[in-house]
């Protein structure tokens, strides 16, 4: 258990080091690549974050999901210390076009910062650049990392999560004959930054004799229902005993896949590992329905997003005025949750607090 506590402490230290990372990405020379055309960038002044009215737009993929509730709970708790700060939570409704509209509205309505869970790494680029050039810092979290230059990205370390999940499943099943696997992966358009499935696949290809039965299956919109449909199709194609393990790039996928497995009468037949440590995933591990998941401390991640937003507002910087050449990125350490530590992880996860 001491090891888990140390890893959590390490995750805090990593996020606190963001200021150092940001300074490394910026330059003292304002004529660098990121500052080309700097005259068209709004040079926002420093803001008194304790007394000036501040508005932050938090735009998520959907406010219906359990993770969105944790984003809200964590940020609201931090914002309670700042009566002058208003948080507005916006629902993209799994629609990239609506998400673009919400970013544009935040610009025209004079928000001081935007926190964005991006749906598409390309579609939102123009709107993000417009915000940054208007003097509004954009901070992105998890999911797809837009390629447009912006103030900050923070995410659970996806490639490591997939690699470690594969290592653990390999360790648990080593010596068993004819090991096979299905990967329920992030949508194809998001795999560049949401590359947990890639990490899993590369481990099994490089380190094991596990056979991947199908190319990784992209699950649109990270929806449990879509994962359930995909898993149902795989269970129809492959009979009992032909699939020995499934990797899910999200606990949401795992919920859908488990439903399909139960409905097919094949409960307990397939080992499953997932990612993020959302309540349904943690509960499935606790109940013995899922082998494990990789836990991302979403509460801490959300709190530090809020404070970094205040930092950018307080000093009046965006990626352009700071002179960044690339978007500073912080990867949260993730660590495995299995039957051995799941009760502890549920206790500290802060879901439902």
N, C-alpha and C positions, 0 to 999 in steps of 0.2 A: 504493500500500500504506500510505503514511503516513496517508492519510485514514481507512482502516479502523482503524488503531491509535488515532487520535484519537477515533473514535466509540466504541471500546471504553472508552477512558478516560472519555469523557463519560458512558457508562452507569454506570460506577462512581461518578462524582461525583453523578449523579442519585440513585442509591440511598442514598448517604451523606447526601444532603440530606433523607432521610426524617424525621429528628428535627425539622428545621425545619418540614416539612409537618405533622407531627403536632402540634407546638406551635401552629400556625396553626389547626388544626381543634378544639383544645381551648380551654376558656375558664377564666378565674380564678374565675368565679362558679359555685359548685356548685349553684345553683338553676336552671341552664339546662335546656333541654328534655331533654337526655340524662340528666339526673340526677333526673328525676321518679321518685319511688319509690325514691330511692337507699338508703333504709333497708333495702330488700330485697336490696341488692347486697352480696356478700361483699367487705369491704375488706381485701384481701390485704396483708400487710406485706412490706417489703423482704426479699429473700432473698440470702444470700451464695452467689453462683453458683459459687464455687470449692470450697466445703467442704460445702454442703448437698446431700443426694441430690436430684436433679432428674429428672423423667420428662417426656418430650415425645412426644406421639402424632402421628405423621405419617400422615394418612389420604389416600390417593390414589384416583383413579377405578379404577385397576387397577395392581397391581404387576407385571403381565405386560409392560407396554409399555416400550420403550427409554427413554422420558423418566423413568419411575419409577426406573429403575436410576441415572440421572444424579442425580436428587434424592437417592437414598440415598448414592451415592458422595460427593457434595459435602458432605452433612450429616455423614456418618460421619467424613470427613476433618477437618472442623472440630471435631466432638465428641471426637476423639482427644486434643485439648488439655485436655479436661475429664473426668477419670476418674470424676467424680461424676455425670455426665450420662448418662442412658440414653435412647436413641431407640428407639421401637417403631413399625415400619412396618406399616400396616394396609391390607388389600386390600378395597375396596368391591365388587369384582367386577362393575362396571358396574351396580350396583343401588342406587338412591337410598335405599331402605328400609334396606338393610344399612348404608349410610353414616350414616344417622341413628342406628342402633343403636350403631355404633362411636363416635360422638360422645358418646352417652349413657353408654357404658361408660367412656370417658375421664373423664367427670365423676364417676361413682360410684367409680372406682378412684383418684381423687385425682391425676390428671396435672396438671402445672404449666402446660402450654400445649398447644395443638392447632394443628398446621399442616395445612391442609385444601385439597385440590384438589376443589372442589365439583362435584357432578354436576348439580345442579338449583338455580337461583338462588332458588327459593321453598320447595321441600320441606325444605331444611335450616334454614330460618330459626328455627323454634322451638327446635331443639336448640342452635343457635349462641347464641341469646339466653340459654338456660339455662346454657350454659357460661360466658358472659361475666358473668352475674349471680352465678355461683358463684365468681367470682374467677379464672377460667381464661381467659387471652387466647387468642383465635382469630385466626390469621393465614391468609389465603387466597391461593392462587396460581393464575394462569392460568384457563382455562376460564370457568365461570360465576361472576360475582361475586354472592354472596348479598346481598339487600337488607337483611337484618338488620344492625343496627349491630354492628360488631366491630372488633378492634384494628388490623387492617392488611390491605390487599390489594395484591399486586404482580403485574403481568402484563406481557407483551410488548405494546407499543402496537398494538392490533389494527386500529383504523380506519386509522391511518397505513400499516400493512403492506399492507392491501388497496389503498389509494389509490396507494401507490408501485408496487405490482406492476402495477396497471393502466397507470400512466404509462409504465413500462418496456416493457410489451408493446405499447403504443400507439407508442412511439418506435421499437421494433424492426420494426414492421409498417407504419409510416406509408407511404401511397401505394399499398398493396396493395388491390385491389378486393374488395368484399363480405367484409369482416372480420366474423367471427361468434364467439360465445363461449358457453360453458356454465360456470356457477358451482356447484361442489360445496361447500356452505356448512356452517357449524355447525348443530347441531340447532335447530329453531325456538325452543324454550324458552330457548336460551342466547344468542340473537342480540342481546339488549339490551347485554350486556357483551362477548360474543365477536363483535364487529361488523366483522371483517375483510372478510367478504363484502359488507357494506353499503358499506364504503369503496371496494372494487373497483367495485361496481355504480354508485355515484354518480359515480365518476370517468368511467367509460365513457359514462354517460348525459349528463354535463355537458360533457365535453371532447372526445369522439370521435364517429366515425360507426360504431363497432363495434356490431353487433346482438346483443342477448342473446336467444338462441333459446328459452329457457325461463325461467320464474321460478326464482330461486335454489333449488337442491335441497338440503334439509337432510339431513345424514348422521347417523343416530342413533348415539349413543355414541362418535362419533369413530373408528369402526372401519373399517379398510382394506377388510374384506370387504363392508361396506355400500356403500362408495364404488365398489368394483368392480362390484357389482350395478347401481348407478345409472348408471355409465358404460357398462356393457354395454347397458342399455336405450337410452341416447342413441345409441350406435353402431348399434343396430338401427333406430332411428327416422330417423337422418340418415346418408346415404351418404357415400362418400369425397369429400372436398373441401368438405362442407357445414359441418363444424365446423373452424374454423381455430385456436381456442385454448381452453384450459380453465384456470380458476382454481380452486385447491384451498385451502380454509381451513386445511389442515394437511398436513404431509408424509405423514402416515399415509393421508390421502385420495389423495394423489398416487401412492403405491405401489399402492393398489387400482386407481386409474384407469389407470395404466400397464400393469398386468397385463391389464385388459380390452382395452386398445388392442392389446397384443401378441397376445392370443388371437384378436382379430378380424383379424389380419394387416395392421394399419394403423400399424405402428411408424414413427415419424419423420414422420407426417403432421400431427400437432397440436402446437402450442406449448403448454407448460404452465408455470405459475408457482405456487408454493406458499408455505408459511409454517412457520417454527420452526427449520429447519436441523437436523433430526434426521439421524442417519447415513444412513438409506436415501435421504433427499432429497439430502444432500450428494453421495452416491455417484452418484445419478442425474444430477445436474448435471455431475459430473466425467466421467461416461461418455457425456455428450451425449444422454441420454434425456429430460432435463428442461431447460427453458430457464433456470430460476432458482428461488430460494427466498429468503425473508426470514429472516435469522438472529437468533435470540433467544439470548442468552448464559445458558443455563439453569443452568450450573454456578455462575456468579456469583450469579444470582438465588437459587439454593437456599442458597448460603452465607450470603447476607445475610438470608434468611428465618430461618435458624438463629440468627444473632446478634441479630436483632430480637426473636425469641422470648426469648432470654436477657435482653435489655434489659427487656421487659415483666415478666418474672419477677423480675428484680433490683430493680425499683422498686415492684413490687406493684400494677401498674396494669392495668386493662382499659379498653375503650372507655367504659364507664359511669363508672367511678371517675375516669377522666381528664377526663370531661365533654365527650367528642366529640359533635358534633351530626350528623356524617356520618363514614363510614368513611374514614380516610386511604388514599389510593390512590397508588401509584407505578407509572408506566408505563416499562418498559424500552425504550430505543431499539432498533429493529430496523433492519437494513441489508441491502441486496441481496447475494446470492451468485450469481455467474454463472461462466461458464467462465474469466473473467479472474482471479478471486481464489479459486476453490473450493479449490485445493490448500492455500493459506494458511489458509483457514477450517477445513478438516479438521484441519490441524496444531494449531490453537489451541483447538478445540472441547472438548477434554478427554473426549470420549466414548472409553470403553475404557481410560482412564488408570487 
